């Protein structure tokens, strides 16, 4: 069951004030990074996932009418750590555009299809447009497809409608019948939909491709990583180093707090805390005085998945003193693990494996 805002409110009447302070902190430079394994689609993807490789995302759409929307999606993909694959990134080639695009579809992990009111170019000798052929190829290759459509009746520039709407209306109707479609109008709205849908796809990853035609995933749920890293924004450099060390153990980590374009706190940070199997808190003077770090630590403690670590000498808040903290004072990135770092890794392992954090 998700924690949600309601569950966080039970931690005290100061929640709303803390939330505003944290959001303001995020706007002024605190960063986050997710290292989340991609869905496992085949044996080679298993090896890539183990190395922390993110997804290859093929963006399929007409170009002229959706140029700004495509760019917003590319920005979101980059900030989420995914690799975007699209026609704009290809150098000049002797190969036919259709041949190259369909090969790219087969080589991608997931397809993002964006459809408005233009059907697109139909290559010579073909019955369908490149966009429709890309989706048909994705279905044949059992590739997951995330489909986003401008809704009927939404405001849209008149010049960006096909004069003959026969093909585009047939195509749109087929999409509505064959996929669970998400709707958008603005570039920012689309970027948000795509980012959250990709999070849902990553969280739902099946071990093998489905033999049935893939369905689009509705952009509703926000998954989280295995480890949620809580820290004061003054300690961001240390947080990044600790995150990198945790990732070496092949655990996914949420630590950066810069919200991707179009997303909100509820979309990303709260969802990551809800879904985490372990909450690592980096205690320092700044963290001890941070109401938001205390809220995140309390969530981990209440669920029995708190793995605290001391990165500077400080007086840990009273409630958390009974939970043994790993001593990382003196630990430096790239050096041999100290006893404190080994203790932290061990505690995280207990959380991820058994759902148990540091002993009280």
Secondary structure, DSSP 8 states (H G I E B T S, - for coil): ---HHHHHHTT-TTHHHHHHHHHHHHHTT----B-------SHHHHHHHHTT---EEEEES-SGGGHHHHHHHHHHHHHHT-EEE-GGG----SS-HHHHHHHHHHH-SEEEEEE-S------TT-SS-HHHHHHHHHHHTT-EEEEEEE-TT----GGGS-SS-HHHHHHHHHHHHHS--EEE-SHHHHHHHHHHHHHHHHHT--SS--SS------TT-----SEEEE--GGGHHHHHHHHHHHHTTT--EE------TT--TTTTHHHHHHH-SEEEEEE-HHHHT-HHHHHHHHHHHHTT-EEEEESS-----GGGTTS--EE-TT--TTS---HHHHHHHHHHHHHHHHS--S--
